[in-house]
């Protein structure tokens, strides 16, 4: 019986080794260029799964043979940066120094399909009451029919923002980015990269004596249908069926194709940041990627992730279809410091939660 028990533990330890390999591969998959290996580059999506399983192995081995637990512990130490990126924990005070500015980034999903209730729109009311100094909006679409939310409604509610800009994206102009600021806009221009419905706009704003570059982004979406999202949910619950294996391949193909497009967009944004004539840079918006991804790594290479610096928890910013990831970001240059970076779950009208933080000179 003792030999059988040892054999069983040996088999479990081998399985543990495989999951350690999966964790490390997922953690360092952001260094895989999607252009060369589209599907492998998506391995970062599995990072929380492998991390959870390895935590379970640590608990298991500590009860039976604590020395075996060191394997998973060592693996987690190796990818501690990725763990902090994915699920940061900060206990800093909520007090912010004088001179901070509040930045809000929000994919408004056409202001919740442009709906009004008693003449009001929940998302527009939220933005107005946020008291943000700078607002970056994605999926900014307005209606001409007064029954729905119009540009006139938005301008009236956001009258405290004298400096504003709106850019239509895509050949059919079915998507847009908007920028509202309490500080003067010195210039604006679009980053040149290929996309049918997405884009990035670079703004220079004057804050006191400083010129700050703010880049508002909406990167390529994964273009997953409701059927695809249904397959994803079933994969989580019953991945062993043949039908699910076929669905998984289709899902991975779509994710890989979108990752290839995003990688080129990310490269263009990273180049823009590296060549910026101004030291102070803020880059925010909907990246459509998890924090463990090629696009997030490349764009944040010379920046600090505000949520990692001053947020806590998973910070899930997408709230539909079972894809619970932090795909919205606020990244800041090294000479800035963020405070109380928050994914605000108090409003669910859009398929994204708003993200905001306070920012000051470091």
SULTASUL-V557526 format. One record per pair of residues at least 12 apart in sequence whose ideal C-beta (glycine too) atoms are under 7 Angstrom apart, sorted by the first residue. I is the first residue (numbers start at 0). J is the second residue. D is the distance in Angstrom with one decimal. If there is no record, write none. Layout:
# SULTASUL-V557526
i->[I	I]
j->[J	J]
d->[D	D]
This chain:
# SULTASUL-V557526
i->[8	8	12	15	15	15	16	18	18	18	18	19	19	19	19	21	21	22	22	22	22	22	23	23	23	24	25	25	25	25	25	25	26	26	26	26	28	28	28	29	29	29	29	29	29	31	32	32	33	33	33	33	33	34	34	37	37	37	37	38	38	40	40	41	41	41	41	43	43	43	44	46	46	46	47	50	53	53	53	56	57	57	81	83	84	84	84	84	85	85	86	86	87	87	87	87	88	89	89	89	91	93	95	95	95	96	98	99	99	99	99	100	100	100	100	101	101	101	101	101	102	102	102	102	102	102	102	102	102	103	103	103	103	103	103	104	104	104	104	104	104	105	105	105	105	106	106	106	106	106	106	107	107	107	107	107	108	108	108	108	109	109	110	110	110	111	111	113	113	113	114	115	115	120	121	121	122	122	123	123	123	123	125	125	126	127	127	129	131	132	133	133	134	134	135	135	135	135	135	136	136	137	137	137	137	138	138	139	139	139	139	140	141	157	160	160	160	162	162	162	162	163	163	164	164	164	165	166	166	166	168	168	168	169	169	170	173	174	174	176	176	176	176	178	178	178	180	182	182	182	183	183	184	184	185	185	185	185	186	187	187	187	188	190	190	190	191	192	192	192	193	194	194	197	197	197	198	199	199	199	199	200	201	201	209	210	211	211	211	212	212	212	212	213	214	214	214	215	215	216	216	216	216	216	216	217	217	218	218	218	218	218	218	219	219	219	219	219	220	220	221	221	221	221	222	222	223	227	227	228	228	230	230	231	231	231	232	234	234	258	261	261	261	262	262	265	265	265	265	266	268	268	269	269	269	272	272	273	278	278	279	279	279	280	280	281	281	282	282	282	283	283	283	284	285	285	285	286	286	287	288	289	289	289	290	295	298	299	302	302	302	303	303	303	304	304	305	305	305	305	305	305	306	306	306	308	308	309	309	309	309	309	310	310	313	314	315	316	316	316	316	317	317	318	318	318	319	325	327	327	329	329	331	334	334	335	335	335	335	336	336	337	337	337	338	338	339	339	340	341	341	341	342	343]
j->[63	64	67	56	70	71	70	49	52	53	56	53	70	71	74	45	49	49	50	53	74	78	74	77	78	42	42	43	45	46	49	291	46	78	81	291	40	42	43	43	291	292	293	295	296	293	262	293	255	258	259	262	293	259	262	255	256	258	259	251	255	258	293	251	254	255	258	289	291	292	289	81	85	291	85	82	71	74	75	71	71	72	291	307	290	291	304	307	290	291	312	313	306	307	310	311	311	309	310	311	309	339	338	339	357	359	359	338	357	358	359	132	133	206	358	130	131	132	355	357	131	132	133	281	283	329	355	356	358	126	129	131	134	353	355	135	283	284	327	329	354	126	136	351	353	137	138	285	327	349	351	122	136	138	139	349	138	349	350	351	138	140	122	123	148	348	349	142	147	148	147	147	148	148	346	348	348	349	148	152	153	156	346	353	157	156	157	355	355	181	180	213	160	179	178	213	215	283	284	176	177	176	217	284	285	174	217	165	175	176	177	175	153	179	179	180	181	180	182	183	184	178	179	178	184	187	177	189	198	200	196	197	198	195	196	195	196	196	197	198	200	215	217	200	202	215	204	204	205	206	204	205	202	204	203	204	205	210	203	200	201	202	201	267	268	271	267	263	264	267	263	219	264	217	218	219	217	214	215	216	268	215	214	271	279	277	277	279	281	275	277	279	280	281	268	271	282	283	284	268	282	283	284	285	286	284	285	261	264	285	286	287	294	257	260	261	264	287	257	287	253	254	257	287	253	257	253	250	253	320	321	246	250	250	321	322	321	246	247	293	287	288	294	293	294	293	294	297	298	297	282	298	297	298	300	301	302	301	332	334	332	334	335	302	332	331	358	298	302	330	328	329	330	327	326	327	351	326	328	326	326	324	325	326	325	328	330	330	330	331	332	330	331	333	328	330	329	330	331	337	340	356	325	329	340	337	340	337	338	339	340	356	340	341	325	342	342	342	351	352	354	350	351	347	350	352	350	342	351	354	354	356	358	360	361	358	359	360	361	359	361	356	357	358	356	357	356	357	356	354	355	356	354	355]
d->[6.9	7.0	5.8	4.9	6.1	6.6	6.9	6.0	5.1	5.9	6.8	6.5	5.8	6.0	4.5	7.0	4.5	3.9	6.2	5.4	5.4	6.6	5.9	6.5	6.4	5.8	4.7	5.8	4.9	4.2	5.3	6.8	6.2	3.7	4.3	6.8	6.2	3.8	4.8	5.9	6.0	5.6	5.0	6.9	4.0	6.7	6.4	6.6	6.8	4.0	4.7	4.3	5.7	5.6	5.9	3.1	6.6	5.8	5.3	5.0	4.4	5.3	5.5	6.5	4.8	6.0	5.8	5.6	3.5	4.8	5.9	6.8	6.2	4.6	6.7	6.7	4.2	6.3	6.3	4.7	4.9	6.0	5.8	6.2	4.9	6.7	6.7	5.5	5.4	5.9	6.5	5.5	6.6	4.6	5.8	6.3	5.5	5.6	6.5	5.3	6.2	5.4	4.5	6.8	4.5	5.5	5.7	6.5	4.2	6.2	4.3	4.3	6.3	6.7	5.5	6.5	4.6	5.2	6.3	5.4	6.3	7.0	4.7	6.5	6.8	6.3	6.4	6.3	5.9	7.0	5.3	3.8	4.9	6.1	4.4	4.7	4.1	5.8	6.1	5.7	5.0	6.9	5.6	6.9	4.0	4.2	5.3	4.5	6.5	6.2	3.8	5.1	5.4	5.8	6.4	5.4	5.3	3.9	5.2	6.7	5.8	4.0	4.8	6.1	5.0	3.9	5.9	4.8	3.9	4.4	7.0	6.6	5.9	5.0	6.4	4.6	5.2	6.1	6.7	6.9	6.2	5.3	5.2	6.9	6.9	4.9	6.3	6.6	6.2	4.9	5.2	6.4	7.0	4.1	6.0	7.0	4.1	5.3	6.0	6.8	4.2	6.0	4.1	5.6	4.7	6.1	6.9	6.5	4.1	5.9	3.9	5.9	6.5	5.7	3.9	6.2	6.1	4.4	6.6	5.7	4.7	6.5	4.9	4.6	6.3	5.3	4.7	6.8	6.9	5.5	5.9	6.1	4.5	5.5	4.0	6.5	6.4	4.8	6.9	6.4	5.4	5.2	6.1	6.9	5.8	5.7	5.6	4.6	5.8	5.0	6.5	4.6	5.8	5.6	4.2	6.5	5.8	6.6	4.6	5.9	6.9	5.0	5.5	5.4	6.2	5.5	6.9	6.1	4.9	4.2	6.9	6.1	6.6	4.9	5.9	5.4	6.4	5.9	6.9	4.4	5.7	5.1	5.2	6.3	6.0	5.1	7.0	4.7	6.5	5.3	5.1	6.7	4.6	4.8	6.6	6.9	4.4	6.5	5.4	6.6	6.9	6.9	3.5	6.9	6.7	5.7	5.0	5.0	5.2	6.8	5.1	5.1	6.5	5.4	4.3	4.7	6.3	6.3	6.8	5.2	6.3	5.8	4.5	6.3	6.4	6.2	6.3	5.8	6.5	3.8	6.2	3.8	5.7	6.2	5.8	6.9	4.7	6.9	5.8	6.9	6.6	6.3	4.8	5.4	6.3	6.7	3.9	4.5	5.3	6.3	6.9	5.3	4.8	5.5	6.1	5.8	6.7	6.2	6.5	5.8	5.5	6.1	6.5	6.7	4.3	5.4	6.9	6.2	6.1	4.5	6.2	4.5	6.8	7.0	6.3	5.4	6.6	5.7	5.5	5.4	6.0	4.5	6.9	6.6	5.7	7.0	6.5	5.1	4.0	6.0	5.8	6.7	5.4	6.3	6.7	5.7	4.2	6.6	5.5	3.7	4.4	4.8	6.9	6.8	4.6	5.0	6.9	4.6	5.4	5.9	4.5	6.4	4.0	6.6	6.5	4.5	6.8	5.1	5.6	5.0	6.0	6.5	5.8	6.0	6.2	6.1	4.3	6.9	6.0	4.9	6.0	5.6	6.0	6.5	5.2	5.5	7.0	6.5	5.7	5.8	4.4	4.7	6.9	5.5	6.5	4.2	6.2	5.8	3.7	7.0	5.8	6.7	5.2	6.7]
